[in-house]
Amino acid sequence: MRLITKPVVLWGLFAAAIALYIGLLLWTPLIGGTALDNISSAEEIRSLLAEMSDVQKSSHVMMTLVLDIAFPLAYGFLFAGLILKFSGRLGMWLALPAFVVIPMDIMENIIQLMALIGNETLLPVKELITPLKLGLFILSGLLAIGSIVFNLIKNKCKTNSFLKKEF
């Protein structure tokens, strides 16, 4: 756990998350402009799959395998590392959503891969996983930012009280 709180690791995770996100944005036109990650409705996914060419489906499979499996690892461990580094004793509890979003996103990706190759049986499960993943992503991001802000405020208050005592 301590590894993901080291500054060099956090910066590496930040750089990886940004690079992977940019890669996903750049790859999206090759799959027809809409990634399955952005859709939770099984019917909408089936409709999109019916409209996609085989080349677009193959490109989506590659995008998922190359970028979208790594992306939740990068952002999930980044959020968890920031929370653990800056939130003190409650860190493990506050980091829990960040640790849970990783397997949620990967499970969603596996369901998408199955659908892209023709097995749509688990799409109803994706209807549950996608909103949960998005909620955990937002919560984890807010907790990470909140942990940083709280730590800055806490340290600022310590600095100000120290200066007042000295002078």
C-alpha positions as CSV (number, residue, x, y, z in Angstrom):
1,M,0.0,0.0,0.0
2,R,2.8,2.4,0.8
3,L,4.2,2.1,-2.7
4,I,1.2,3.9,-4.3
5,T,1.7,6.9,-1.9
6,K,5.2,7.6,-3.0
7,P,5.4,10.9,-5.0
8,V,7.2,9.3,-8.0
9,V,4.6,6.6,-8.2
10,L,1.7,9.1,-7.9
11,W,3.2,11.3,-10.7
12,G,3.7,8.2,-12.8
13,L,0.1,7.1,-12.3
14,F,-1.0,10.7,-13.0
15,A,1.0,10.7,-16.3
16,A,-0.3,7.2,-17.2
17,A,-3.9,8.2,-16.5
18,I,-3.7,11.3,-18.7
19,A,-1.9,9.5,-21.5
20,L,-4.4,6.7,-21.5
21,Y,-7.3,9.1,-21.4
22,I,-5.9,11.0,-24.4
23,G,-5.3,7.7,-26.2
24,L,-8.9,6.8,-25.6
25,L,-10.1,10.1,-27.0
26,L,-7.8,9.8,-30.1
27,W,-8.9,6.2,-30.7
28,T,-12.7,6.9,-30.3
29,P,-13.2,8.1,-34.0
30,L,-11.8,4.8,-35.2
31,I,-14.7,2.9,-33.5
32,G,-17.4,5.1,-34.9
33,G,-17.3,7.9,-32.3
34,T,-19.0,6.3,-29.4
35,A,-17.4,4.0,-26.9
36,L,-19.5,1.3,-25.2
37,D,-18.1,2.6,-21.8
38,N,-20.4,5.6,-22.2
39,I,-23.6,3.6,-22.5
40,S,-25.3,1.5,-19.8
41,S,-28.6,0.5,-21.6
42,A,-28.4,-3.0,-23.1
43,E,-30.8,-2.0,-25.9
44,E,-28.7,1.1,-26.8
45,I,-25.6,-1.1,-26.8
46,R,-27.3,-3.7,-29.0
47,S,-28.4,-0.9,-31.4
48,L,-24.9,0.6,-31.5
49,L,-23.3,-2.8,-32.1
50,A,-25.7,-3.4,-35.0
51,E,-24.6,-0.1,-36.6
52,M,-20.9,-0.8,-36.2
53,S,-18.8,-2.3,-39.0
54,D,-16.6,-5.3,-38.3
55,V,-13.6,-3.0,-38.5
56,Q,-15.1,-0.7,-35.9
57,K,-15.8,-3.6,-33.6
58,S,-12.3,-5.0,-34.1
59,S,-10.9,-1.5,-33.4
60,H,-13.0,-1.2,-30.2
61,V,-11.7,-4.6,-29.1
62,M,-8.1,-3.4,-29.5
63,M,-8.8,-0.1,-27.8
64,T,-10.3,-1.9,-24.9
65,L,-7.4,-4.4,-24.6
66,V,-4.6,-1.9,-25.2
67,L,-5.9,1.2,-23.3
68,D,-9.1,0.6,-21.4
69,I,-7.9,-2.3,-19.3
70,A,-4.9,-0.2,-18.1
71,F,-6.9,3.0,-17.6
72,P,-8.8,1.9,-14.5
73,L,-5.6,0.6,-13.0
74,A,-3.9,4.0,-13.5
75,Y,-6.8,6.3,-12.3
76,G,-7.9,3.9,-9.5
77,F,-4.5,3.5,-8.0
78,L,-3.8,7.3,-8.4
79,F,-7.0,8.1,-6.5
80,A,-6.3,5.5,-3.9
81,G,-2.7,6.6,-3.5
82,L,-3.7,10.3,-3.1
83,I,-6.4,9.4,-0.5
84,L,-4.0,7.2,1.4
85,K,-1.3,9.8,1.4
86,F,-3.3,12.8,2.4
87,S,-6.2,11.5,4.6
88,G,-4.6,10.1,7.7
89,R,-6.2,7.4,9.8
90,L,-9.4,7.3,7.7
91,G,-7.4,6.7,4.5
92,M,-8.1,3.0,4.1
93,W,-11.8,3.5,4.5
94,L,-11.9,6.6,2.2
95,A,-9.8,4.8,-0.4
96,L,-12.2,1.9,-0.6
97,P,-14.3,3.3,-3.5
98,A,-11.0,3.8,-5.5
99,F,-10.0,0.2,-4.9
100,V,-13.5,-1.1,-5.8
101,V,-13.8,1.0,-9.0
102,I,-10.9,-0.8,-10.6
103,P,-12.4,-4.3,-10.8
104,M,-15.8,-2.7,-11.6
105,D,-14.4,-1.0,-14.7
106,I,-12.4,-4.1,-15.7
107,M,-15.6,-6.3,-15.4
108,E,-17.4,-3.7,-17.5
109,N,-14.6,-4.0,-20.1
110,I,-14.9,-7.8,-20.1
111,I,-18.6,-7.6,-20.8
112,Q,-18.0,-5.1,-23.6
113,L,-15.4,-7.4,-25.1
114,M,-17.8,-10.3,-25.0
115,A,-20.5,-8.1,-26.7
116,L,-18.1,-6.9,-29.3
117,I,-17.2,-10.5,-30.3
118,G,-20.9,-11.5,-30.4
119,N,-21.9,-12.7,-26.9
120,E,-24.4,-10.1,-25.6
121,T,-25.8,-12.3,-22.7
122,L,-24.1,-10.2,-20.0
123,L,-25.3,-6.8,-21.2
124,P,-28.0,-6.6,-18.6
125,V,-25.3,-6.9,-15.9
126,K,-23.5,-3.9,-17.6
127,E,-26.7,-1.9,-17.0
128,L,-25.8,-2.2,-13.3
129,I,-22.1,-2.0,-13.4
130,T,-21.7,1.1,-15.6
131,P,-23.6,3.5,-13.3
132,L,-21.9,2.0,-10.3
133,K,-18.5,2.4,-11.9
134,L,-19.3,6.0,-12.9
135,G,-20.5,6.8,-9.3
136,L,-17.4,5.2,-7.8
137,F,-15.1,7.0,-10.2
138,I,-16.7,10.4,-9.3
139,L,-16.7,9.6,-5.6
140,S,-13.0,8.5,-5.7
141,G,-12.0,11.5,-7.6
142,L,-13.8,13.8,-5.2
143,L,-12.3,12.0,-2.2
144,A,-8.8,12.3,-3.7
145,I,-9.2,16.1,-4.4
146,G,-10.8,16.5,-1.0
147,S,-7.9,14.7,0.7
148,I,-5.4,17.0,-1.0
149,V,-7.4,20.2,-0.1
150,F,-7.9,19.0,3.5
151,N,-4.2,18.3,3.9
152,L,-3.3,21.7,2.4
153,I,-5.7,23.5,4.8
154,K,-4.5,21.5,7.8
155,N,-0.8,22.2,7.0
156,K,-1.6,25.9,6.4
157,C,-3.3,26.1,9.8
158,K,-0.3,24.5,11.4
159,T,2.1,26.9,9.7
160,N,0.1,29.9,10.7
161,S,-0.2,28.8,14.3
162,F,3.5,28.1,14.4
163,L,4.3,31.6,13.1
164,K,2.0,33.3,15.6
165,K,3.7,31.5,18.5
166,E,7.2,32.4,17.3
167,F,6.5,36.1,16.9
